[in-house]
Amino acid sequence: MLLLSGASHPNAETLLKSIREAIGVKPSYFSIKNADWKDALSKRWDAVILAGGDSTIGKAFVGCVIARLQSRYYLSALPTTLPGH
């Protein structure tokens, strides 16, 4: 499982802990603020979680579509910001 996020709030440790507690797995984490997140998309994942605001989720979603057009996996958005904040 892959977790992509952008903003530092909540931070990576908090996101990973919350996901581990909720569904019992620890995803591999990559920030879209670092260049290596696109390399992570070249690997095979059973699921991808996109965490962040509209911009982060949109950017990561487009990256997923471009990188994995021929593959199938579960994709989930986890909004971490509230509208208007």
C-alpha positions as CSV (number, residue, x, y, z in Angstrom):
1,M,0.0,0.0,0.0
2,L,1.2,3.5,-0.9
3,L,0.4,6.7,0.9
4,L,1.1,10.0,-0.9
5,S,0.6,13.3,0.9
6,G,1.7,16.9,0.5
7,A,1.2,19.2,3.5
8,S,2.9,18.7,6.8
9,H,-0.4,18.8,8.8
10,P,-1.1,16.2,9.8
11,N,2.5,15.0,9.5
12,A,3.6,11.7,8.0
13,E,3.9,10.0,11.4
14,T,0.3,10.9,12.4
15,L,-1.1,9.8,9.0
16,L,0.7,6.4,9.1
17,K,-0.3,5.8,12.7
18,S,-4.0,6.6,11.9
19,I,-4.0,4.3,8.9
20,R,-2.3,1.5,10.8
21,E,-4.8,1.8,13.7
22,A,-7.8,2.0,11.3
23,I,-7.0,-0.8,8.9
24,G,-4.0,-2.6,10.4
25,V,-1.4,-1.9,7.7
26,K,1.5,0.4,7.4
27,P,1.7,1.9,3.9
28,S,4.9,3.1,2.3
29,Y,5.0,6.9,2.6
30,F,6.0,9.4,0.0
31,S,5.5,13.2,0.0
32,I,4.6,14.9,-3.3
33,K,6.9,17.7,-2.1
34,N,9.9,15.4,-2.9
35,A,10.8,14.3,-6.4
36,D,10.9,10.6,-5.5
37,W,7.1,10.3,-5.3
38,K,6.8,9.8,-9.0
39,D,9.3,7.0,-8.9
40,A,7.2,5.3,-6.3
41,L,4.3,5.1,-8.8
42,S,6.4,2.9,-11.1
43,K,6.1,0.1,-8.5
44,R,3.1,-2.2,-8.2
45,W,0.8,-1.4,-5.4
46,D,-2.5,-3.0,-4.3
47,A,-3.8,0.3,-3.1
48,V,-2.9,4.0,-3.1
49,I,-4.1,6.5,-0.5
50,L,-3.9,10.2,-1.5
51,A,-3.9,12.5,1.6
52,G,-4.1,16.2,1.5
53,G,-6.1,19.2,0.2
54,D,-7.5,19.7,-3.3
55,S,-4.2,20.6,-4.9
56,T,-2.3,17.6,-3.4
57,I,-5.0,15.1,-4.2
58,G,-5.4,16.4,-7.7
59,K,-1.7,16.4,-8.5
60,A,-1.2,12.9,-7.0
61,F,-4.3,11.6,-8.8
62,V,-3.0,12.8,-12.2
63,G,0.4,11.3,-11.4
64,C,-1.3,8.0,-10.6
65,V,-3.3,8.0,-13.9
66,I,-0.3,8.9,-16.0
67,A,2.1,6.4,-14.3
68,R,-0.3,3.4,-14.1
69,L,-2.6,3.6,-17.0
70,Q,-2.3,-0.1,-17.7
71,S,-2.6,-1.3,-14.1
72,R,-5.5,-1.6,-11.7
73,Y,-5.4,-0.7,-8.0
74,Y,-7.7,0.8,-5.4
75,L,-7.4,4.5,-5.1
76,S,-8.6,6.4,-2.1
77,A,-8.7,10.2,-1.2
78,L,-8.2,11.2,2.4
79,P,-8.9,15.0,2.7
80,T,-6.8,16.5,5.4
81,T,-8.0,20.1,5.1
82,L,-11.4,21.7,5.6
83,P,-12.9,23.9,2.9
84,G,-12.2,27.5,3.4
85,H,-9.2,26.9,5.8
